[in-house]
Amino acid sequence: MTLARTRCIALVGVAGHLVDVEADLSPGVPSYVLVGLPDASLSESRDRVRAALVNSRQRWPSTTRRLTVNLSPASLPKRGSGFDLAIAMAVLAADGVVPCSVVAGAVLLGELGLDGRVRGVRGVLPSVLAAVEAGVERVVVPADNAKEAALVPGVHVTGVRSLAELIALARDERPPEDVLDVPDTQPDVAPAVPPEPLRRLDLADVLGQALARAVLEVAAAGGHHLLMLGPPGAGKTMLAERLPGILPGLDTAAALEVTAVHSVAGTLPAGEPLVTRPPFQAPHHTASVAAIVGGGSAHVRPGAASLAHRGVLFMDEAPEFAPAVLDALREPLESGEICVSRLAAQVRFPARFQLVLAANPCPCGQSIGKGLACTCSPMAKLRYFGRLSGPLLDRVDLRHEMGPPTRSELLADQGRAEPSAVVAERVALARERMAARLRDTQWRANSEVPGHVLRRDWPLPWDVVAPAERALDRGELTARGVDRVLRVAWTLADLVGLDRPGTAQVAAALRYRGVRDRAA
């Protein structure tokens, strides 16, 4: 009896778990048994591995012996085709084709084609991160995923194009050229002309909305959630699309988090293994709950909220979304993660995003602005905007009501509206002040600091917070609303370089939330 072992990674969400792939060859009726809780795509690896071995000029050993492949731990669900390479090398090591000691210590990831080619797979970055955390020093991945795997420090990455190449490396031989050069089955076509690079959306393009641009700057500086209310054509979508352009770039830790989510989802841009800019997700208002927060039955995938991690989730025409979809965002807005529960397992995805909602004031959208004739009844307005629940709106820090810009406002703003680069510099300086204040904590922006921590570690004088407390007494703010007003006030202070907010900053934060400061 011959036994060999290789290693692979099973992903549950973006969390990787080390899996031992054991192959046992023993006398008996020729058969191939795969155990260890594989799903359908993994069970089909039997045919892929067999064909890949034969087309790589290797003998399939189970024609004379019984082959058993075990994926351990057996209680952990295994999904996908990324186990093909580990299974193939375990079978070859058990048959004595390659040394067992060479393949035992490495993690092998990759899908096999019938011709022996090693194809790229999803989730390589979180898989390699999990391998390093488990103490693995060597990983073998498809050549298409080598740059992505190399982002993880402290691990030796080997990218292979075919099973024959990996066999030769394990034997310390030169790969056969005729096997490596797998012919391309795609028809010959003329190379496509690369498109011209798109110009980055600039905030200076939004004319006639000076106050809205200022509110967007505050949202970017502190990472605050934003609701823009206004008629069609006021510029709500234009503003939201330009928010990522004034946000700071992702640091190394955040970039790895975001890249891991997009790697699992299979949405990494070609040729860009690392996401360095805040992502932007704008789902259609017909999106389901699973499309927004993630879901699936056999394989749970991240939704738009997780794909917007460390970036912006923009929901245009917010009242048109199903109420269940909107309310499903309430928990991740507080916790920064999404937990999808299924019968087999619980899957957690990071989801610390910046929510931007855009809404018309009524179904016809004409109830804000001079000279606009609204045709909606009071009940229709109440029913339309009532789709945004109170608990959701209570978690939105900034609320800005926009009117349609006039011709004179559009003309006056030409040449005066600041470009995104100028605004981004102020936002970056404000973020640096936040980082210095929060350097010994787990938070990165003012919007993430819990209210009780804000009051305990950075208390403000009574006369400064009195306007927010009076609004609480009048019932215009909830306790959560007071905390969010204070967060915005700290952001306003950071933008102007103050050590702490004063009465003016708290009053401005109240106005940004739609509350007027009235003396007691």
Rosetta blueprint (number, residue, H / E / L):
1 M L
2 T E
3 L E
4 A E
5 R E
6 T E
7 R E
8 C E
9 I E
10 A E
11 L E
12 V E
13 G L
14 V L
15 A E
16 G E
17 H E
18 L E
19 V E
20 D E
21 V E
22 E E
23 A E
24 D E
25 L E
26 S E
27 P L
28 G L
29 V L
30 P L
31 S E
32 Y E
33 V E
34 L E
35 V E
36 G L
37 L L
38 P E
39 D L
40 A H
41 S H
42 L H
43 S H
44 E L
45 S H
46 R H
47 D H
48 R H
49 V H
50 R H
51 A H
52 A H
53 L H
54 V H
55 N H
56 S L
57 R L
58 Q L
59 R L
60 W L
61 P H
62 S H
63 T H
64 T L
65 R L
66 R E
67 L E
68 T E
69 V E
70 N E
71 L E
72 S E
73 P L
74 A L
75 S L
76 L L
77 P L
78 K E
79 R L
80 G L
81 S L
82 G L
83 F L
84 D H
85 L H
86 A H
87 I H
88 A H
89 M H
90 A H
91 V H
92 L H
93 A H
94 A H
95 D L
96 G L
97 V L
98 V L
99 P L
100 C H
101 S H
102 V H
103 V H
104 A H
105 G L
106 A L
107 V E
108 L E
109 L L
110 G L
111 E E
112 L E
113 G L
114 L L
115 D L
116 G L
117 R E
118 V E
119 R E
120 G L
121 V L
122 R L
123 G L
124 V H
125 L H
126 P H
127 S H
128 V H
129 L H
130 A H
131 A H
132 V H
133 E H
134 A L
135 G L
136 V L
137 E L
138 R E
139 V E
140 V E
141 V E
142 P E
143 A H
144 D H
145 N H
146 A H
147 K H
148 E H
149 A H
150 A L
151 L L
152 V L
153 P L
154 G L
155 V L
156 H E
157 V E
158 T E
159 G E
160 V E
161 R L
162 S E
163 L H
164 A H
165 E H
166 L H
167 I H
168 A H
169 L H
170 A H
171 R L
172 D L
173 E L
174 R L
175 P L
176 P L
177 E H
178 D H
179 V H
180 L H
181 D L
182 V L
183 P L
184 D L
185 T L
186 Q L
187 P L
188 D L
189 V L
190 A L
191 P L
192 A L
193 V L
194 P L
195 P L
196 E L
197 P L
198 L L
199 R L
200 R L
201 L L
202 D L
203 L H
204 A H
205 D H
206 V L
207 L L
208 G L
209 Q L
210 A H
211 L H
212 A H
213 R H
214 A H
215 V H
216 L H
217 E H
218 V H
219 A H
220 A H
221 A H
222 G H
223 G L
224 H L
225 H L
226 L E
227 L E
228 M E
229 L E
230 G L
231 P L
232 P L
233 G L
234 A L
235 G L
236 K H
237 T H
238 M H
239 L H
240 A H
241 E H
242 R H
243 L L
244 P H
245 G H
246 I H
247 L L
248 P L
249 G L
250 L L
251 D L
252 T H
253 A H
254 A H
255 A H
256 L H
257 E H
258 V H
259 T H
260 A H
261 V H
262 H H
263 S H
264 V H
265 A H
266 G L
267 T L
268 L L
269 P L
270 A L
271 G L
272 E L
273 P L
274 L L
275 V L
276 T L
277 R L
278 P L
279 P L
280 F E
281 Q E
282 A L
283 P L
284 H L
285 H L
286 T L
287 A L
288 S L
289 V H
290 A H
291 A H
292 I H
293 V H
294 G L
295 G E
296 G L
297 S L
298 A L
299 H L
300 V L
301 R E
302 P L
303 G L
304 A H
305 A H
306 S H
307 L H
308 A L
309 H L
310 R L
311 G L
312 V E
313 L E
314 F E
315 M E
316 D L
317 E L
318 A H
319 P H
320 E H
321 F L
322 A L
323 P H
324 A H
325 V H
326 L H
327 D H
328 A L
329 L L
330 R H
331 E H
332 P H
333 L H
334 E H
335 S H
336 G L
337 E E
338 I E
339 C E
340 V E
341 S E
342 R L
343 L L
344 A L
345 A L
346 Q E
347 V E
348 R E
349 F E
350 P E
351 A L
352 R L
353 F L
354 Q E
355 L E
356 V E
357 L E
358 A E
359 A E
360 N L
361 P L
362 C L
363 P L
364 C L
365 G L
366 Q L
367 S L
368 I L
369 G L
370 K L
371 G L
372 L L
373 A L
374 C L
375 T L
376 C L
377 S L
378 P H
379 M H
380 A H
381 K H
382 L H
383 R H
384 Y H
385 F H
386 G L
387 R L
388 L L
389 S L
390 G H
391 P H
392 L H
393 L H
394 D L
395 R L
396 V L
397 D L
398 L E
399 R E
400 H E
401 E E
402 M L
403 G L
404 P L
405 P L
406 T L
407 R H
408 S H
409 E H
410 L H
411 L H
412 A H
413 D H
414 Q L
415 G L
416 R L
417 A L
418 E L
419 P L
420 S H
421 A H
422 V H
423 V H
424 A H
425 E H
426 R H
427 V H
428 A H
429 L H
430 A H
431 R H
432 E H
433 R H
434 M H
435 A H
436 A H
437 R H
438 L L
439 R L
440 D L
441 T L
442 Q L
443 W L
444 R L
445 A L
446 N H
447 S H
448 E H
449 V L
450 P L
451 G H
452 H H
453 V H
454 L H
455 R H
456 R H
457 D H
458 W L
459 P L
460 L L
461 P L
462 W H
463 D H
464 V H
465 V H
466 A H
467 P H
468 A H
469 E H
470 R H
471 A H
472 L H
473 D H
474 R L
475 G L
476 E L
477 L L
478 T L
479 A H
480 R H
481 G H
482 V H
483 D H
484 R H
485 V H
486 L H
487 R H
488 V H
489 A H
490 W H
491 T H
492 L H
493 A H
494 D H
495 L H
496 V H
497 G L
498 L L
499 D L
500 R L
501 P L
502 G L
503 T H
504 A H
505 Q H
506 V H
507 A H
508 A H
509 A H
510 L H
511 R H
512 Y H
513 R L
514 G L
515 V L
516 R L
517 D L
518 R L
519 A L
520 A L
